[in-house]
Amino acid sequence: MNTLQSNPEIVIELHGACTIKTILKAKPADASLVAINQYKSASIFYKSEDGFYFADYTNGRGWEGVCQRCEKELIQDLAAHAFILVEVAALELALQAYPDEVMENPMTVLKARVDAQFTRVSARREHEKNKDGYWQGHYDAYEIVQHMIRQFG
């Protein structure tokens, strides 16, 4: 069985249908794949054009080229950071079987989103050559926000 076809059920079981539906609301129109973290609701959208993969980190910058050249390499690299790759169409199809859930506590939703962004920034910072560079500043900012959320909740 193709793992991309079996992963939608796994992702929905891990995070719940409401969380996955919220993630898919940020989906770019031409995204064909989505990587979702196993432990947090972090997501990265992917598309493939002319044999090259592009990622949208939902940070407002749009599509960025990635170094992976094949699906197998993409799956392996994402798995190393606890991400599960899923076809968007298969995930949307699997979500049709789940009724709309009641919205969670807004503070819980905010915490999940900040944790997801923190995970994304952490992964980007780890691969940055200059460890005190651009991503370190984002990392520090999200760390401060996480601390503020912990104080309230």
C-alpha positions in Angstrom: 0.0 0.0 0.0 1.3 3.5 -0.8 2.1 5.2 2.4 0.8 8.5 1.1 -2.6 6.9 0.8 -2.6 5.4 4.3 -1.3 8.5 6.1 -4.5 10.6 6.1 -6.1 8.3 8.7 -3.0 8.3 10.8 -2.8 12.1 10.8 -6.5 12.5 11.6 -6.1 10.1 14.5 -3.1 11.9 15.9 -4.5 15.5 15.7 -8.3 15.2 15.3 -10.4 16.2 12.3 -11.0 19.8 13.6 -7.2 20.5 13.8 -6.6 19.1 10.3 -9.5 21.1 8.8 -7.9 24.2 10.4 -4.5 23.4 8.8 -6.1 22.9 5.4 -7.8 26.3 5.5 -4.3 27.8 5.0 -3.6 25.5 2.0 -2.4 27.3 -1.1 -4.5 26.7 -4.2 -2.0 24.6 -6.1 -0.6 22.5 -3.1 -0.6 18.7 -3.8 1.1 17.5 -0.7 1.1 18.5 3.0 3.6 17.4 5.7 2.2 17.4 9.2 4.2 17.0 12.3 3.4 13.9 14.4 3.6 15.7 17.7 2.4 19.3 17.0 0.1 20.7 14.4 2.9 22.1 12.3 2.4 21.8 8.5 4.3 22.5 5.3 2.6 22.4 1.9 4.4 21.1 -1.2 3.9 21.1 -4.9 5.9 19.5 -7.7 6.6 21.3 -11.0 8.8 20.0 -13.8 10.5 17.5 -11.5 11.3 20.1 -8.7 9.6 20.4 -5.4 8.5 23.7 -3.9 7.4 24.3 -0.3 5.1 26.9 1.2 5.8 27.2 4.9 2.7 29.4 5.3 4.9 32.3 6.4 3.7 34.7 3.8 6.6 34.2 1.4 4.9 31.9 -1.0 6.5 28.9 -2.8 10.2 28.3 -2.1 12.4 25.7 -3.9 13.6 22.8 -1.8 16.7 20.6 -2.2 14.8 17.3 -2.4 14.5 15.9 -5.9 12.3 12.9 -5.5 9.3 11.8 -3.3 11.4 9.2 -1.5 14.0 11.8 -0.5 11.3 14.2 0.6 9.6 11.5 2.8 12.9 10.5 4.4 13.9 14.1 5.2 10.5 14.9 6.6 10.4 11.7 8.7 13.8 12.7 10.3 11.9 15.7 11.7 8.8 13.8 12.7 6.7 15.0 9.7 4.2 12.7 7.9 3.7 13.5 4.2 0.1 13.2 2.9 -1.6 13.9 -0.4 -3.9 16.9 0.1 -6.7 15.3 -2.0 -6.6 12.0 0.0 -6.6 14.0 3.3 -9.6 16.1 2.1 -11.4 12.9 1.1 -10.8 11.2 4.4 -12.0 14.3 6.3 -15.4 14.1 4.6 -16.2 11.2 6.9 -15.9 13.4 10.0 -18.6 15.8 11.1 -17.6 19.3 12.1 -16.4 19.3 15.7 -17.0 22.0 18.3 -14.3 24.6 18.3 -11.7 24.2 20.9 -10.7 26.7 23.6 -9.1 29.7 21.7 -6.1 29.6 24.1 -5.5 25.9 23.2 -5.7 26.7 19.5 -3.3 29.6 19.9 -0.8 27.4 21.9 -1.0 24.7 19.2 -0.3 27.3 16.4 2.6 28.9 18.2 4.0 25.4 19.0 3.7 24.6 15.3 5.4 27.7 14.2 8.1 27.1 16.8 8.7 23.6 15.3 9.0 25.0 11.8 11.4 27.8 12.9 13.5 25.3 14.9 13.9 23.0 11.9 14.9 26.0 9.7 17.3 27.3 12.4 19.0 23.9 12.7 20.0 24.0 9.0 21.1 27.6 8.9 24.9 28.0 8.5 25.0 31.1 10.7 23.4 29.9 14.0 23.0 33.5 15.2 21.3 34.5 12.0 17.8 35.2 10.7 16.1 32.1 12.1 17.6 32.5 15.5 15.7 35.8 16.0 12.4 34.1 15.0 13.2 31.2 17.4 13.8 33.5 20.3 10.6 35.4 19.5 8.5 32.2 19.5 10.2 31.1 22.7 9.1 34.3 24.4 5.5 33.9 23.1 5.4 30.3 24.4 6.5 31.5 27.8 3.8 34.2 27.8 1.1 31.6 26.9 2.3 29.3 29.7 1.8 32.1 32.1 -1.9 32.5 31.1 -2.7 29.0 30.8 
